[in-house]
């Protein structure tokens, strides 16, 4: 089986998904992709937490949100002062 078929087979396997369709978590070490379509592809993409690149993306996204919130807080503080 080639890589594309393996990835598709893993994506179709319900054991690799957990959670509701709109917020499903995907975990497959056999799927080589970092980003995969959600269970319902029209809903966008999700991270493959079975790959190290997926973990890095998760860390980057989670780390980015507090940075933005702090930056906005600093700007508001400067403007109010």
Backbone as CSV, one residue per row, in Angstrom:
resi,resn,N_x,N_y,N_z,CA_x,CA_y,CA_z,C_x,C_y,C_z
1,UNK,0.845,-1.177,0.000,0.000,0.000,0.000,0.894,1.245,0.000
2,UNK,0.552,2.239,-0.833,1.356,3.456,-0.850,0.902,4.415,0.264
3,UNK,1.683,5.464,0.464,1.452,6.394,1.572,0.075,7.045,1.504
4,UNK,-0.352,7.425,0.319,-1.652,8.081,0.167,-2.792,7.145,0.590
5,UNK,-2.704,5.876,0.217,-3.734,4.904,0.589,-3.712,4.622,2.092
6,UNK,-2.517,4.545,2.661,-2.390,4.342,4.113,-3.031,5.510,4.854
7,UNK,-2.712,6.734,4.426,-3.281,7.923,5.062,-4.805,7.915,4.979
8,UNK,-5.342,7.578,3.814,-6.796,7.554,3.638,-7.427,6.467,4.511
9,UNK,-6.794,5.305,4.542,-7.308,4.192,5.359,-7.312,4.579,6.845
10,UNK,-6.254,5.214,7.310,-6.177,5.641,8.705,-7.224,6.704,9.008
11,UNK,-7.420,7.646,8.075,-8.390,8.723,8.272,-9.806,8.148,8.374
12,UNK,-10.090,7.115,7.607,-11.426,6.507,7.603,-11.667,5.598,8.815
13,UNK,-10.624,5.233,9.533,-10.745,4.339,10.686,-11.344,5.105,11.876
14,UNK,-12.551,4.732,12.329,-13.176,5.467,13.439,-12.402,5.364,14.758
15,UNK,-11.532,4.355,14.891,-10.742,4.227,16.117,-9.719,5.351,16.265
16,UNK,-9.405,6.053,15.178,-8.426,7.141,15.217,-9.065,8.487,15.567
17,UNK,-10.363,8.491,15.764,-11.095,9.718,16.074,-11.725,9.613,17.462
18,UNK,-11.762,10.723,18.163,-12.489,10.770,19.429,-13.173,12.126,19.551
19,UNK,-14.252,12.161,20.264,-14.993,13.401,20.442,-16.085,13.569,19.408
20,UNK,-16.899,14.623,19.586,-17.987,14.884,18.630,-17.429,15.314,17.269
21,UNK,-18.234,15.141,16.216,-17.784,15.453,14.852,-17.240,16.869,14.714
22,UNK,-17.874,17.835,15.346,-17.482,19.231,15.164,-16.181,19.570,15.888
23,UNK,-15.794,18.720,16.858,-14.567,18.986,17.603,-13.751,17.705,17.780
24,UNK,-13.765,16.857,16.762,-13.101,15.561,16.853,-11.584,15.716,16.943
25,UNK,-10.964,14.843,17.732,-9.515,14.799,17.868,-9.018,13.595,17.072
26,UNK,-7.987,13.814,16.256,-7.457,12.760,15.392,-6.078,12.353,15.882
27,UNK,-5.854,11.036,15.991,-4.564,10.521,16.448,-4.232,9.264,15.650
28,UNK,-3.205,9.356,14.777,-2.757,8.188,14.020,-1.269,8.309,13.734
29,UNK,-0.495,7.376,14.268,0.944,7.365,14.004,1.251,6.883,12.594
30,UNK,0.336,6.129,11.999,0.552,5.612,10.646,0.262,6.652,9.571
31,UNK,-0.568,7.641,9.880,-0.888,8.716,8.935,0.251,9.725,8.981
32,UNK,0.865,9.983,7.840,2.065,10.828,7.800,1.771,12.322,7.807
33,UNK,0.522,12.706,7.716,0.167,14.128,7.617,0.076,14.795,8.991
34,UNK,0.458,16.083,9.034,0.291,16.879,10.258,-1.139,17.389,10.363
35,UNK,-1.683,17.827,9.250,-3.035,18.364,9.170,-3.877,17.431,8.331
36,UNK,-5.074,17.112,8.798,-5.992,16.239,8.069,-7.372,16.901,8.042
37,UNK,-8.184,16.582,7.026,-9.558,17.109,7.028,-10.329,16.548,8.222
38,UNK,-11.246,17.349,8.737,-12.092,16.859,9.824,-12.964,15.718,9.313
39,UNK,-13.672,15.050,10.216,-14.562,13.957,9.825,-15.534,14.401,8.739
40,UNK,-16.024,15.609,8.864,-16.852,16.231,7.829,-15.954,17.280,7.175
41,UNK,-15.351,16.953,6.026,-14.334,17.824,5.419,-14.762,19.277,5.200
42,UNK,-16.046,19.539,5.033,-16.483,20.911,4.834,-16.271,21.755,6.090
43,UNK,-15.988,21.090,7.232,-15.767,21.812,8.483,-14.334,22.289,8.654
44,UNK,-13.452,21.928,7.707,-12.072,22.407,7.794,-11.081,21.303,8.099
45,UNK,-10.045,21.671,8.828,-8.919,20.767,9.091,-8.700,20.608,10.583
46,UNK,-7.983,19.550,10.948,-7.601,19.320,12.339,-6.167,18.798,12.375
47,UNK,-5.591,18.782,13.537,-4.198,18.360,13.704,-4.154,16.861,13.988
48,UNK,-3.170,16.182,13.399,-2.920,14.776,13.695,-1.989,14.716,14.905
49,UNK,-2.531,14.387,16.054,-1.740,14.355,17.283,-0.877,13.107,17.401
50,UNK,-0.935,12.238,16.402,-0.078,11.062,16.374,1.279,11.340,15.758
51,UNK,1.449,12.515,15.191,2.714,12.923,14.575,3.340,14.044,15.401
52,UNK,4.652,14.057,15.479,5.348,15.078,16.280,5.082,16.480,15.738
53,UNK,4.949,16.599,14.416,4.656,17.918,13.854,3.275,18.401,14.308
54,UNK,2.333,17.483,14.510,1.018,17.849,15.021,1.097,18.378,16.445
55,UNK,1.954,17.766,17.253,2.163,18.240,18.635,2.770,19.642,18.618
56,UNK,3.751,19.865,17.734,4.361,21.195,17.629,3.333,22.240,17.219
57,UNK,2.470,21.883,16.272,1.417,22.815,15.858,0.483,23.127,17.025
58,UNK,0.119,22.122,17.786,-0.767,22.336,18.929,-0.123,23.283,19.937
59,UNK,1.146,23.066,20.229,1.872,23.940,21.159,1.926,25.369,20.622
60,UNK,2.189,25.511,19.327,2.272,26.842,18.725,0.929,27.559,18.799
61,UNK,-0.139,26.849,18.501,-1.466,27.470,18.523,-1.869,27.846,19.939
62,UNK,-1.680,26.932,20.876,-2.051,27.203,22.265,-1.170,28.311,22.856
63,UNK,0.099,28.348,22.481,0.997,29.390,22.969,0.734,30.745,22.338
64,UNK,0.191,30.745,21.134,-0.052,31.992,20.409,-1.216,32.779,21.017
65,UNK,-2.241,32.110,21.454,-3.416,32.799,21.991,-3.107,33.643,23.230
66,UNK,-2.402,33.123,24.232,-2.070,33.972,25.384,-1.185,35.167,24.992
67,UNK,-0.311,34.960,24.026,0.549,36.050,23.571,-0.290,37.192,22.998
68,UNK,-1.278,36.857,22.191,-2.167,37.869,21.613,-2.958,38.573,22.715
69,UNK,-3.467,37.816,23.666,-4.247,38.409,24.757,-3.396,39.369,25.580
70,UNK,-2.176,38.978,25.892,-1.264,39.862,26.642,-0.949,41.110,25.827
71,UNK,-0.686,40.957,24.547,-0.369,42.106,23.687,-1.538,43.088,23.647
72,UNK,-2.740,42.586,23.524,-3.921,43.461,23.520,-4.055,44.162,24.868
73,UNK,-3.812,43.425,25.957,-3.869,44.033,27.288,-2.859,45.153,27.452
74,UNK,-1.652,44.951,26.940,-0.606,45.983,27.020,-1.018,47.213,26.222
75,UNK,-1.537,47.022,25.039,-1.961,48.152,24.208,-3.084,48.920,24.898
76,UNK,-4.062,48.217,25.455,-5.165,48.884,26.154,-4.633,49.640,27.367
77,UNK,-3.717,49.027,28.107,-3.138,49.685,29.278,-2.411,50.976,28.861
78,UNK,-1.667,50.927,27.781,-0.932,52.113,27.310,-1.912,53.199,26.865
79,UNK,-2.968,52.813,26.175,-3.940,53.782,25.691,-4.732,54.432,26.827
80,UNK,-5.027,53.681,27.870,-5.794,54.206,28.996,-4.937,55.112,29.872
81,UNK,-3.663,54.785,29.998,-2.763,55.526,30.860,-2.578,56.883,30.368
